[in-house]
């Protein structure tokens, strides 16, 4: 991921519509499967600037919250947020003992890895989970909607939900919930991505927008979050799975 992307994330994660709305989607899925507990141990793989880790720790009332990211620059940002439980490490080689965590999250990480590295990363996430522990993973969907954002963030592969589910199963994880998200905005977002590709536009989508647009787009994703408590979406710009660690 390009250096400026970490800085953009750090400056916008607390208020940009996409982050705000996708946190609501994450909460809607986790709420039915993960109870709040001070004894809960969680790990955010590819934690970036640490904002999601802070949000998860507060939402789940977890005292033990850890993060890893491959970038030393990310470490500077999470330290600026006051975190001292992060480590600079690869998702494919996690610096933790086996069966250490109740919940592992991975938000938009393995799409930057080649197939072998992605499999190793999922294998490592399974290893550090306790038996019965849960992995929440979200990845960008559909190769055919690649755009300028993918260039900026170093996309290797955008996943279909079937591909993501197959990857988890192949590494000994049992999907408990799998769905697409960012569905209601799919048409507009797809057109935007395709136009950016055709015009050769550069730069990522992580940038501020007018407040009225920001509020409107966030409201759409929060509506999706409410719907996801009852339905599963058959398509969308993100593929999401919640999977349980099973014994080999």
N, C-alpha and C positions, 0 to 999 in steps of 0.2 A: 504494500500500500504506500502511496506517495506521502511524503512528509507533511505536506499541507493538509492532507485529509485528516490526520490526527488533530491538527489545530482546529480545523473546522468542526470536527466532532466535539472537541472540548468546549468550544464557544456556543454550540447550538443544541447539544443533547438535551438540555433541560427544557427547551421550549419549541423546537422545530416540530412541525406537525407529524412527520413520519415517525420520529422517535417517540413522541407522546402517544400517538395512536397505536404503535406496535407494542408499547408497554401495556396498554389496555388489552390488546389481543393476548399477550403473554399471560397476563393476570387471569383472563377469562378461562384459559386452558389449565393453568396451574391450580386455580382455586378448587377444582373438583378432585384433585389428586394429591395435593401437598398441604398439610396443616402447618400453621404457625407453631414454632417451637424454639425456645432458646437453645435446646440441645442439638438442633439441626445444624449439620455441617454442609456448606455449599461451596462449589467451585465454579467460577466463570472462566471458560477457556476462550482465549482471544478477547480479553476483557477491555482492550483499548484503553481509553482514558479513565476507566473505573466507574463511570456514572451508573451503568447497569448493575454493577456489583453493589454499589451503595443502595440503589433502589431495591434490589432483591433482599439485601440484608435487612433493610427497614421493613419491607412488606412481609417478610416471613419471620421477623423477630429473631433472626439467627445471630448468635454471638460469634460464631466461627464462619467467616466468609473470606475466601481466598480467590485470587485471580492470577492468571498467567497471560502473557503476551510476548510475542517474539521480538517486539521492537523496544529497544532501550528508550526511544522517544516516548512511547506510551508510558513507560515507567515514570518519566518526568511529570507527565500529566496526572497520573494517579497519585503520585506523592503530593502534588499540588492540591489534590482533593483530601489529603490527610490519611491516605491508606498506606499501611506498612505491612500488609499481608499479601503483597503481589510478588511475582517472580518473573524474570525475563527467561522464557523457555519456549520451546516448540510444542505445539499441540501433539506432535507425534512422539514426544519424549517428556512426559509430565514428571516433575520433581516431587512426587508424593508417593507414599506407600500405598499398597493395594488395599481396597475395601475401606477407604477413608471417608467417603462422602455420601450423604443421603441424596443430594441433588447436584448434578452437573449441568450447566447451561453452556450453550455454544451458539452464539448469535452471528450468523454470516461470517464463517471462518473457513470451513473446508472447501468452499467454492474457489478459494485461492490456491488450493493444493492440487497436485496431479493425482491420478487415481490411487497409486500405491501409497502416497503420503496421506490421502484422505482415509484410506482403510486403516493405516497405522494410527491415525489420530483417533478414530472411533474406537479402535481396539484399546488404546490407552485410556480413553474416557470410560470405557466399560471396566477396565482394570481397577481404576481408583474408586469406582462406585461400590458401595456396600451391596450385598445380596438383597434384592428387592428395591434397590435405589433406582432413581429415575434420571434419565437424560432428556433434557429439553433441547432440541436442535432446530434451528431455522436457517434456511439457505435460499438464495435467489432462485427463481424458477424460470425455466425455458431458455434454451440456447438461442432461439430465434428472436428474442427480444433484447439481445445485446445492444448496448449503446455507448455513448461517450463515458457514462458513469463506470462501466465495466473496465474501460481502459484506465481510468483514474485510480481504481481500487485494485487492479491486478487480477481480474476474474480469469480463472482457468476453465471452470465449468459451471453452468447454471443447471440445477437439478430439477427433474420431474419428481413428483411425489412418489411415484413408483420406484425410481432410482434410489431415492433417499431411504425408502422403506427397505428395499433389497439390501442396501449397504448395512443398515442397522441389523437386520436379521442375519446376514452373513458373519457378523462379528458377535453373535450371541445375545443380541438385545431383542426384546419382544415389544413391538409397537403397541401402545395402549390407546393412542389417539393420533391420527394423521389427517391433516387438512391443508388446503391452500389458504392463503390470506392475501390481503390487499386485492380483493376481488371486485368490490364496487367501483373502484377507480381503475380497473384493469384496462378498459378501452382507451381512456384518455392517456394513461401512462404508457401504453403500448405505442400509440401514435406519436407521443413525445419522444420515446426511445428510437423509433424507426426514423423519424425526421432528423434527429440528432446524428444518426448514423449516415444518412444520405447526404447531409450538409457538411459532414466532417467537423461538427462542433466538438469542442474540447472542454474538459472539466467535469467534475462530478455533480450529482444532484443535491449534495449537502451544501445548501446555501440559503440565506434568509429569503423569505417571501413577504409580501405585504400582510399586515396583521389579519385583515378580513379573509384573505385567502388561507392563511395559516390556520385560523380558527375553523373555517369551513372544512378543510381537508382533514383536520384532526377529528372533527365531529363525525365525518364519514367513517373513519377507521374505528372510532369508538362505537358507532352503530354496528359495525362488523363484529366487534368484540362481544356485544350483547347477543348478536345472532349466533355466534360461535358456541354459546352455552347450550344451544338447541340444535344447530345444524352443522353439517360439514360442507365446505365449499369445494366444487369440482374443478375449479381453476383459480388462478391468482398469480400475483407477481412473487409471492413467497411460498415456499414449501416448508411445512412445520410438522414435526413428529415429537411425540412424547413416548419414550420407550423405557422398559424396565429391564434391569439386569437379571438374567436367568443363570442358574448354575450350568456349567458346561456338561 
